[in-house]
Amino acid sequence: MSQTTTNSPSPSEVGQLILAPMEGVMDHLMRDLLTALGGYDLCVTEFIRVVDHGFPERVFYRFAPELYQGGVTSSGTPVRIQLLGQEPDAMAANAVTAVELGSAGVDLNFGCPAKAVNKSRGGASLLKQPELIYRVIKAVRTAVPQPHAVSAKMRLGWDDTSLLDETIDAINQAGASSLVVHARTKVQGYKPPAQWHELKQICQRANMPVIANGDIVDHNSAQRCMAASACQHLMLGRGALALPNLAQVVRGIEAPMSWSQVQALLVRYSHYEVEGDKGLYYPNRIKQWLSYLRQRYQQADELFKHIRRLKRSDEIVAQLCR
């Protein structure tokens, strides 16, 4: 079903904006860079994969170095640790550690479509078992003291929406604080378009705030998403990598960044990476970010062609500074 446009809300009606967790992309350096541009109320970490035991504190600090500074980015945006797993007791134990260390609540991943994750009964595979989703959230909610938030992130279903109502009821009964819904099934992956209209029935059924996620890439798409989904709150992911100041654009505060501004941001990011503990990964990281920027900036495509075969950080930085 195609997305339809009704009377779009004004920019002032945009509620919370959350920076999405993206495995292998949205690490603490990228969170710091993007939240510094403004507009975000919260960001969520890449998931910590929980099997059957509690992790030592160093694992949480590795995924969220912001815990060293009160659980916020350098610009003051709260950071929430995300957990992925299917063992209620282990999830609860790790959730307690996360909030004790300063995480802004804890987020539970029921939406990851990665084959390796789903094969081991994690992420979106739980959408086939609403009762297990209930038990995981209930265990975490019982263990994590109020007023710490226990949020959940999911998709519309595994291969269809037949269990959607049952899943929402399970999340309601388990006591989740809020719910992010990527408006596609697992099988649909990231194939456009996002099914924003499906979120309207979720908003009607859920007894918690519902946050829309998927295909929000500019001000117009944000307005259309809110109109179709009845959600005022949005989560921004791939679109934020393609347009770094997307949060401010969605709020109607700024125009999209110029390429010269993006280029300056790339140089700043390069200093973060090269001087930090991930310098060895910098060439792959910058190429990965450029692959998103190419969707919006022709200059990013040209830059990518120049650096795609380069393997040394200094050579890549030299190209960025030209």
Summary of the structure (lengths in Angstrom):
residues: 322
radius of gyration: 19.3
end to end distance: 45.9
largest distance: 56.6
contacts: 1099
relative contact order: 0.13
helix: 47%
strand: 13%
